Amino acid sequence: MSGPTMFVRPQRIRRGATLTLVFGAVLATGAATGAFSQPGPHPIPRHHRAQAPAAASHLDTSEIAQAIDDGKVGPQGAAQLVSRSGDRWSSFFTAQEYEGFRQELDGRYVGVGLWVRRDPDGRIAVSRVQSASPAERAGLRVGDWLRAVDGRDVTGRPVTEVVARLRGVDPGGPDDAPAPRPGSAVRLALQRDGHDWAITVRRAMLTTEPVTVTQPWPEVTEIGVDSFVHGVADQVRTALAHGDHRQGVLLDLRGNSGGLVTEAVDVASAFLDGGLVATYDVHGAQRSLYARGTGDTRTPLVVLVDGGTMSAAELLTGALQDRGRAVVVGWRTFGKGSVQMPSTLPDGSVAELTVGHYRTPTGREVDGQGIAPDLTVRGRQSAEAEARKVFSGLGTRS
């Protein structure tokens, strides 16, 4: 979609404060550079206002957090410190940018309804068009090349910057610029089959569709989760309560770039009978996340993953795999196991800083390694075919 993905509302960072977990969805390297080898579209990463340059010396993020908390640095200073931290996941956001992200936590965003990717040659391609969106009404298709946004060439630019411009946010503009509005116009230069054309599209307030439920085979319910926004766990539970899944549940987390960890833990709770979901550390102090209540532990469960499965989606996958609750099918996940905590400055801008890393219930580290599937396959169709074989082997629930 033409907007960043989801994470939690910020809180001030204070020593000993309750942690607001941010396993945010940032494909800062993979999606932006086209480094993924797996096929299929990937969701858009959130915009990084300040990204770390190739600096010789790196700053400790805990010291940056303390400086912000003590009021020793303002927004400009915080942005510079984040940039110098050398941490690829720490980011700085203006109040305007963060408000857009907060809207997405509620499943809403202002945009045109495009997912895009950057190919190895730097070209920006449309990888998905949201149904009933301005982009679809304008006739845009998967595979179209996006050449410019409002007259600015986007070839070779980071995907995050392209997304920001599609949303109406100027990455280099003033911090007090007006927020993007539904109805505002954006001029797109495109190419299809060697033909160049330009079109003006008006942005709209769009709703995301994070959960899809289908019945791919008799007595098997497939639940696709694109991201963990507010209400996703409730939608998963509703699907479990009403679907015919006597043969099993297929939980598709391919391309799920993360979101609210609370929602991911609640989804885990739907399949576990309590117990540990993950551990994480905050500046060296360990914390734990637990499943709540009594979930469905009997229905056969297969989880589909790929190189676009990351962050909170990896936390969920690792929990179900380590607890022996699911068979994981696909290929190794992205490998983002870092934890971010947001800190709000007086003007409403937000510095989001890495404070630690999480591990699966058996103590496996995810950051930089990812989750290896139980069954490694190639291609989207073969993954689903392998899942069907797994269900056949697991048998019918009595």
ABEGO torsion letter per residue (X at the ends): XBBBBBBBBBBBBBBGBBBBBBBBBBBAAAAAAGABABBEBBBBBBBBABBBBBBABBBBAAAAAAAAAAGABBAAAAAAAAAAAGBAABBBBBAAAAAAAAAAAAGBBBBAGBBBBBBAAGBBBBABBBBGBAAAAAGBBBGBBBABBGGBBABGBBAAAAAAAAAGBBAABBAABBBBBBGBBBBBBBBBGGBBBBBBBBBBBBBBBABBBBBABBGBBBBBBABBBBGAAAAAAAAAAABBAAAEBBBBABGBAEEBAAAAAAAAAAABBEEBABBBBBGGBBBBBBBBEBBBAABBBBBBBBAABBEAAAAAAAAAAAAGABBBBEBBBAGBABBBBBBBBAAGBBBBBBAEBBBBAAGBBABGAEBBBABBBBEAAAAAAAAAAAAAAAEBBX
